[in-house]
Amino acid sequence: MRALTIDRWHAVLRSRDFTTLDGLIAEDATFHSPVVHTPQEGKAITIFYLTAAGHVLLESDFRYVREVIGERDAVLEFTAEIEGVHVNGVDMIHWNADGQIDDFKVLVRPLKAINLLHRLMGGMLDQMKTAQS
């Protein structure tokens, strides 16, 4: 049985309406980036990173190819091709009793893909910071 939280996550990606993350992400959420050493703590920074990643990845042929869903955890494997580089990754998602995502971890391979995403995400995060100013 699919979890409502994961259905809501897929709806965000389909609609590309990242403002709806506000109701999906818990106040005490933590985001684990494949390139940032320390976990990013809090709802605002988690939404910031997920929005940037959405803008970068959804401009490609991003798709989930496998899902393993438990009672309050899911592992979603994805693929994409960006600038001729094959990206393979995993989103590890945990949600609280209220159905809000409180932990989101992204793992990416191969190294060439990590380096590409690091560059593209850095640019997107800078653009988003500038737009907020």
Contacts in CASP RR format, 6 or more apart in sequence:
PFRMAT RR
TARGET T0000
AUTHOR 0000-0000-0000
METHOD contacts of the structure
MODEL  1
MRALTIDRWHAVLRSRDFTTLDGLIAEDATFHSPVVHTPQEGKAITIFYL
TAAGHVLLESDFRYVREVIGERDAVLEFTAEIEGVHVNGVDMIHWNADGQ
IDDFKVLVRPLKAINLLHRLMGGMLDQMKTAQS
2 69 0 8 1.000
3 69 0 8 1.000
3 70 0 8 1.000
3 71 0 8 1.000
3 72 0 8 1.000
3 74 0 8 1.000
3 95 0 8 1.000
4 99 0 8 1.000
5 24 0 8 1.000
5 74 0 8 1.000
5 93 0 8 1.000
5 95 0 8 1.000
5 99 0 8 1.000
5 100 0 8 1.000
5 101 0 8 1.000
6 67 0 8 1.000
6 69 0 8 1.000
6 74 0 8 1.000
6 76 0 8 1.000
6 93 0 8 1.000
8 20 0 8 1.000
8 24 0 8 1.000
9 24 0 8 1.000
9 93 0 8 1.000
9 101 0 8 1.000
10 64 0 8 1.000
11 20 0 8 1.000
12 18 0 8 1.000
12 20 0 8 1.000
12 21 0 8 1.000
12 24 0 8 1.000
13 54 0 8 1.000
13 58 0 8 1.000
16 54 0 8 1.000
16 58 0 8 1.000
18 47 0 8 1.000
18 50 0 8 1.000
18 51 0 8 1.000
18 54 0 8 1.000
21 47 0 8 1.000
21 50 0 8 1.000
21 51 0 8 1.000
22 43 0 8 1.000
22 47 0 8 1.000
23 100 0 8 1.000
24 100 0 8 1.000
24 101 0 8 1.000
25 43 0 8 1.000
25 46 0 8 1.000
25 47 0 8 1.000
25 50 0 8 1.000
25 100 0 8 1.000
25 101 0 8 1.000
26 43 0 8 1.000
26 95 0 8 1.000
26 96 0 8 1.000
26 98 0 8 1.000
26 100 0 8 1.000
26 101 0 8 1.000
26 102 0 8 1.000
27 42 0 8 1.000
27 43 0 8 1.000
28 41 0 8 1.000
28 42 0 8 1.000
28 43 0 8 1.000
28 102 0 8 1.000
29 41 0 8 1.000
29 42 0 8 1.000
29 43 0 8 1.000
29 46 0 8 1.000
29 100 0 8 1.000
29 101 0 8 1.000
29 102 0 8 1.000
29 103 0 8 1.000
29 104 0 8 1.000
30 39 0 8 1.000
30 40 0 8 1.000
30 41 0 8 1.000
30 42 0 8 1.000
30 46 0 8 1.000
30 102 0 8 1.000
30 103 0 8 1.000
30 104 0 8 1.000
31 39 0 8 1.000
31 40 0 8 1.000
31 42 0 8 1.000
31 45 0 8 1.000
31 46 0 8 1.000
31 49 0 8 1.000
31 50 0 8 1.000
31 104 0 8 1.000
31 105 0 8 1.000
32 39 0 8 1.000
32 40 0 8 1.000
32 103 0 8 1.000
32 104 0 8 1.000
32 105 0 8 1.000
32 106 0 8 1.000
33 40 0 8 1.000
33 49 0 8 1.000
33 106 0 8 1.000
34 106 0 8 1.000
34 107 0 8 1.000
34 108 0 8 1.000
34 114 0 8 1.000
34 117 0 8 1.000
35 114 0 8 1.000
35 117 0 8 1.000
35 118 0 8 1.000
35 121 0 8 1.000
40 46 0 8 1.000
40 49 0 8 1.000
46 101 0 8 1.000
46 104 0 8 1.000
48 125 0 8 1.000
48 128 0 8 1.000
49 125 0 8 1.000
50 104 0 8 1.000
51 128 0 8 1.000
52 121 0 8 1.000
52 122 0 8 1.000
52 124 0 8 1.000
52 125 0 8 1.000
52 128 0 8 1.000
53 106 0 8 1.000
53 121 0 8 1.000
55 124 0 8 1.000
56 82 0 8 1.000
56 117 0 8 1.000
56 120 0 8 1.000
56 121 0 8 1.000
56 124 0 8 1.000
57 78 0 8 1.000
57 80 0 8 1.000
57 82 0 8 1.000
57 87 0 8 1.000
59 82 0 8 1.000
60 80 0 8 1.000
60 81 0 8 1.000
60 82 0 8 1.000
60 87 0 8 1.000
61 79 0 8 1.000
61 80 0 8 1.000
61 81 0 8 1.000
62 78 0 8 1.000
62 79 0 8 1.000
62 80 0 8 1.000
63 78 0 8 1.000
63 79 0 8 1.000
63 80 0 8 1.000
64 76 0 8 1.000
64 77 0 8 1.000
64 78 0 8 1.000
65 77 0 8 1.000
65 78 0 8 1.000
65 79 0 8 1.000
66 76 0 8 1.000
66 77 0 8 1.000
67 74 0 8 1.000
67 75 0 8 1.000
67 76 0 8 1.000
67 77 0 8 1.000
68 74 0 8 1.000
68 75 0 8 1.000
72 94 0 8 1.000
72 95 0 8 1.000
72 96 0 8 1.000
72 97 0 8 1.000
72 99 0 8 1.000
73 92 0 8 1.000
73 93 0 8 1.000
73 94 0 8 1.000
73 95 0 8 1.000
74 91 0 8 1.000
74 92 0 8 1.000
74 93 0 8 1.000
75 90 0 8 1.000
75 91 0 8 1.000
75 92 0 8 1.000
75 93 0 8 1.000
76 90 0 8 1.000
76 91 0 8 1.000
76 93 0 8 1.000
77 88 0 8 1.000
77 89 0 8 1.000
77 90 0 8 1.000
78 87 0 8 1.000
78 88 0 8 1.000
78 89 0 8 1.000
78 90 0 8 1.000
78 91 0 8 1.000
79 86 0 8 1.000
79 87 0 8 1.000
79 88 0 8 1.000
79 89 0 8 1.000
80 86 0 8 1.000
80 87 0 8 1.000
81 87 0 8 1.000
82 113 0 8 1.000
82 116 0 8 1.000
82 117 0 8 1.000
82 120 0 8 1.000
83 116 0 8 1.000
85 112 0 8 1.000
85 113 0 8 1.000
85 116 0 8 1.000
86 110 0 8 1.000
86 113 0 8 1.000
87 108 0 8 1.000
87 113 0 8 1.000
87 116 0 8 1.000
87 117 0 8 1.000
88 108 0 8 1.000
88 109 0 8 1.000
88 110 0 8 1.000
88 113 0 8 1.000
89 106 0 8 1.000
89 107 0 8 1.000
89 108 0 8 1.000
89 109 0 8 1.000
90 106 0 8 1.000
90 107 0 8 1.000
91 104 0 8 1.000
91 105 0 8 1.000
91 106 0 8 1.000
92 103 0 8 1.000
92 104 0 8 1.000
92 105 0 8 1.000
92 106 0 8 1.000
92 107 0 8 1.000
93 101 0 8 1.000
93 103 0 8 1.000
93 104 0 8 1.000
93 105 0 8 1.000
94 101 0 8 1.000
94 102 0 8 1.000
94 103 0 8 1.000
94 104 0 8 1.000
95 101 0 8 1.000
95 102 0 8 1.000
96 102 0 8 1.000
108 114 0 8 1.000
108 117 0 8 1.000
END
